[in-house]
């Protein structure tokens, strides 16, 4: 009976999370599609036709994106992967202000800060009834979700200042050159990042964040743990789970472009 209830709860929660994901990515796609499908604006017969531009007359300048909008675009967090991206070919290091803002956005004030930990709690912990002391159903899932979100927050809090001190970038560095190369790049950059100078380096801050947050999570998880064994096993699990999310992030622009492409009229 408990197993049936766990399966039913997981199905309901999975449907809710899938709907949340669709709501998060659908509006931009619909907006882009509607903009592409829209025809030319209707002419107003009462509006006088503009006279030809006289030679030497000053033309109005095109609107220039504000610095705020450019920064928001650079620091946007993917709602599914929880990652912020920088292209390898157009890499620009983060400023101290951007690092501080990205920390709050990536770990607290974005859908991505909660979607991935919730998925891990559902697919890994709830499905395996781990830890079993938390029981099943929605109460048990709530504890597992809180534990995953707490661990994610601790990891980000450790990683952010350490990355700043080591001059490591906390974003995912995308490649976008050739499908096979991009797949290998996504796997490789689960362990590597860029320095402020744009040089590849081992992602020490990410590794320390994963393993340290795993060790700290034993303070609230029930049961007795061999600290070293538990930290290595579960920290390595988090590191391995970052690989498919990096792959998804690498090919994310292609997925969005395909989704937003206008369909031909029948």
C-alpha positions as CSV (number, residue, x, y, z in Angstrom):
1,X,0.0,0.0,0.0
2,X,2.8,2.4,0.9
3,X,4.5,1.7,-2.5
4,X,1.2,2.4,-4.3
5,X,0.8,5.7,-2.5
6,X,4.4,6.7,-3.3
7,X,3.9,5.9,-6.9
8,X,0.7,7.9,-7.1
9,X,2.3,10.9,-5.3
10,X,5.3,10.8,-7.6
11,X,3.1,10.7,-10.7
12,X,1.1,13.7,-9.5
13,X,4.2,15.7,-8.5
14,X,5.9,14.8,-11.8
15,X,2.9,16.2,-13.7
16,X,3.0,19.4,-11.7
17,X,6.7,19.8,-12.4
18,X,6.3,19.1,-16.1
19,X,3.5,21.7,-16.3
20,X,5.7,24.2,-14.4
21,X,8.5,23.6,-17.0
22,X,6.2,24.2,-19.9
23,X,4.8,27.4,-18.4
24,X,8.4,28.6,-17.8
25,X,9.6,28.1,-21.4
26,X,6.3,28.5,-23.4
27,X,5.7,32.3,-23.1
28,X,9.0,33.3,-24.9
29,X,8.4,30.8,-27.6
30,X,4.8,31.9,-28.1
31,X,5.9,35.5,-28.2
32,X,8.6,34.9,-30.8
33,X,6.2,32.8,-32.9
34,X,3.4,35.3,-32.8
35,X,5.9,38.0,-33.7
36,X,7.0,36.0,-36.7
37,X,3.5,35.1,-37.8
38,X,2.2,38.7,-37.6
39,X,1.7,40.4,-40.9
40,X,2.7,43.9,-41.9
41,X,0.9,46.6,-39.9
42,X,-2.2,48.0,-41.5
43,X,-1.8,51.4,-43.1
44,X,-3.8,54.2,-41.7
45,X,-5.5,56.2,-44.5
46,X,-5.7,59.2,-42.3
47,X,-2.1,59.3,-41.5
48,X,0.0,61.5,-43.8
49,X,2.8,59.8,-45.8
50,X,6.2,60.8,-44.5
51,X,8.1,63.0,-46.8
52,X,11.4,61.7,-48.2
53,X,14.4,62.4,-46.0
54,X,16.2,65.5,-47.2
55,X,20.0,65.2,-47.8
56,X,21.9,66.2,-44.7
57,X,18.9,65.7,-42.4
58,X,19.7,63.9,-39.2
59,X,18.1,60.5,-38.9
60,X,16.8,59.2,-35.7
61,X,19.1,56.7,-34.0
62,X,18.0,53.2,-33.4
63,X,17.2,52.4,-29.7
64,X,20.2,51.1,-27.8
65,X,19.6,48.3,-25.2
66,X,20.1,49.6,-21.7
67,X,22.9,48.4,-19.5
68,X,20.4,46.8,-17.2
69,X,18.7,44.7,-19.9
70,X,22.1,43.6,-21.1
71,X,23.1,42.5,-17.6
72,X,19.8,40.7,-17.0
73,X,20.4,38.8,-20.3
74,X,23.9,37.9,-19.3
75,X,22.8,36.6,-15.9
76,X,19.6,34.9,-16.9
77,X,19.1,31.5,-15.1
78,X,17.6,28.6,-17.1
79,X,14.4,27.5,-15.3
80,X,15.1,23.8,-16.0
81,X,18.8,23.4,-15.7
82,X,19.4,26.2,-13.1
83,X,22.4,27.3,-15.1
84,X,23.6,30.6,-16.4
85,X,25.5,30.5,-19.7
86,X,28.5,32.3,-21.3
87,X,29.6,31.5,-24.8
88,X,33.2,30.4,-25.1
89,X,33.6,32.5,-28.3
90,X,32.3,35.7,-26.7
91,X,33.4,35.2,-23.1
92,X,33.4,38.2,-20.8
93,X,34.4,37.7,-17.1
94,X,31.9,38.5,-14.4
95,X,32.4,41.7,-12.4
96,X,32.2,41.6,-8.6
97,X,28.7,43.1,-8.8
98,X,27.5,40.5,-11.3
99,X,28.9,37.7,-9.2
100,X,26.9,39.0,-6.2
101,X,23.8,39.4,-8.2
102,X,24.1,36.0,-9.8
103,X,24.6,34.3,-6.5
104,X,21.2,35.5,-5.3
105,X,19.5,34.8,-8.6
106,X,20.9,31.4,-9.1
107,X,20.5,30.1,-5.6
108,X,17.3,31.9,-4.4
109,X,15.3,34.1,-6.8
110,X,14.7,31.9,-9.9
111,X,12.7,28.9,-10.9
112,X,15.9,27.1,-11.6
113,X,17.0,27.3,-8.0
114,X,14.2,25.0,-7.0
115,X,13.3,22.9,-10.1
116,X,16.4,20.7,-10.2
117,X,16.5,20.0,-6.5
118,X,12.8,19.1,-6.6
119,X,13.4,16.8,-9.5
120,X,16.2,15.0,-7.7
121,X,14.1,14.7,-4.5
122,X,11.3,13.2,-6.6
123,X,13.1,10.9,-9.0
124,X,16.0,9.8,-6.7
125,X,15.0,10.1,-3.1
126,X,11.2,9.6,-3.1
127,X,11.4,6.7,-5.5
128,X,13.9,4.9,-3.4
129,X,12.4,5.9,-0.1
130,X,15.7,7.5,1.0
131,X,16.1,8.1,3.9
132,X,13.4,5.7,5.0
133,X,13.0,7.5,8.3
134,X,11.2,10.3,6.5
135,X,8.4,8.0,5.3
136,X,6.4,8.2,2.1
137,X,3.7,10.3,0.7
138,X,3.7,14.1,0.5
139,X,5.1,14.7,4.0
140,X,8.1,12.5,3.3
141,X,8.6,14.2,-0.1
142,X,8.4,17.6,1.5
143,X,11.3,16.7,3.8
144,X,13.3,15.3,0.9
145,X,12.7,18.3,-1.2
146,X,13.7,20.7,1.6
147,X,16.9,18.7,2.1
148,X,17.8,18.9,-1.6
149,X,17.0,22.6,-1.7
150,X,19.0,23.2,1.5
151,X,22.0,21.3,0.1
152,X,21.8,23.2,-3.2
153,X,21.8,26.5,-1.3
154,X,24.7,25.5,0.9
155,X,26.6,24.4,-2.2
156,X,26.0,27.7,-3.9
157,X,27.0,29.7,-0.8
158,X,30.3,27.8,-0.6
159,X,31.0,28.0,-4.3
160,X,30.3,31.7,-4.9
161,X,33.0,33.2,-2.7
162,X,35.5,30.5,-3.4
163,X,35.1,30.9,-7.2
164,X,35.6,34.7,-6.7
165,X,38.8,34.1,-4.7
166,X,40.1,31.6,-7.3
167,X,39.0,33.8,-10.2
168,X,36.8,31.0,-11.6
169,X,33.6,31.6,-13.5
170,X,30.4,30.1,-12.0
171,X,28.5,30.0,-15.4
172,X,28.3,27.1,-17.8
173,X,30.7,27.8,-20.8
174,X,28.9,26.8,-24.0
175,X,30.6,25.7,-27.2
176,X,27.8,25.5,-29.9
177,X,30.2,24.1,-32.6
178,X,29.3,20.7,-34.1
179,X,27.0,18.2,-32.4
180,X,29.6,15.6,-31.4
181,X,32.1,18.2,-30.2
182,X,29.3,20.0,-28.2
183,X,28.3,16.8,-26.5
184,X,31.9,16.1,-25.5
185,X,32.3,19.7,-24.4
186,X,29.3,19.6,-22.2
187,X,30.6,16.5,-20.4
188,X,34.1,18.0,-20.1
189,X,32.8,21.3,-18.7
190,X,31.0,19.5,-15.9
191,X,34.4,19.4,-14.3
192,X,36.1,22.5,-16.0
193,X,35.3,26.2,-16.2
194,X,37.0,29.4,-17.3
195,X,39.3,31.7,-15.4
196,X,38.7,35.5,-15.6
197,X,41.3,35.5,-18.4
198,X,39.3,33.0,-20.4
199,X,41.6,30.0,-19.8
200,X,40.2,26.5,-19.0
201,X,40.8,25.3,-15.5
202,X,39.5,22.6,-13.1
203,X,36.3,23.8,-11.5
204,X,37.6,23.6,-7.9
205,X,34.8,25.8,-6.4
206,X,32.1,23.6,-7.9
207,X,33.8,20.4,-6.6
208,X,34.3,21.8,-3.1
209,X,30.7,23.1,-3.1
210,X,29.3,19.7,-4.0
211,X,31.3,17.6,-1.5
212,X,31.2,20.1,1.3
213,X,27.4,20.6,1.1
214,X,27.0,16.8,1.1
215,X,29.0,16.5,4.3
216,X,27.0,19.3,5.9
217,X,23.7,17.7,4.9
218,X,24.5,14.8,7.4
219,X,23.7,17.2,10.2
220,X,20.0,17.1,9.3
221,X,19.6,13.8,7.6
222,X,18.5,11.0,10.0
223,X,20.5,7.8,10.6
224,X,24.2,7.2,11.2
225,X,26.6,7.8,8.3
226,X,30.3,7.1,7.7
227,X,31.1,10.8,7.0
228,X,33.9,10.1,4.5
229,X,32.1,7.4,2.6
230,X,28.8,9.2,2.5
231,X,30.4,12.5,1.4
232,X,32.4,10.8,-1.4
233,X,29.4,8.7,-2.7
234,X,26.8,11.4,-2.6
235,X,29.0,14.2,-3.7
236,X,30.1,12.2,-6.7
237,X,26.5,11.4,-7.5
238,X,25.7,15.2,-7.6
239,X,28.7,15.7,-9.8
240,X,27.6,12.9,-12.2
241,X,24.0,14.3,-12.3
242,X,25.4,17.7,-13.4
243,X,26.5,16.1,-16.7
244,X,23.0,15.6,-18.3
245,X,22.0,19.0,-17.2
246,X,25.1,20.5,-18.9
247,X,24.2,18.5,-22.1
248,X,20.7,19.9,-22.0
249,X,22.0,23.4,-21.5
250,X,24.4,23.1,-24.4
251,X,21.7,22.1,-26.8
252,X,19.0,24.4,-25.1
253,X,19.2,27.1,-27.8
254,X,18.5,24.5,-30.5
255,X,15.5,23.2,-28.6
256,X,14.0,26.6,-28.0
257,X,14.6,27.7,-31.6
258,X,12.9,24.6,-32.9
259,X,10.0,25.1,-30.6
260,X,9.6,28.7,-31.5
261,X,9.9,28.2,-35.3
262,X,6.6,29.2,-37.0
263,X,4.7,26.2,-38.4
264,X,3.9,26.4,-42.2
265,X,0.3,27.2,-42.9
266,X,-1.7,24.2,-44.1
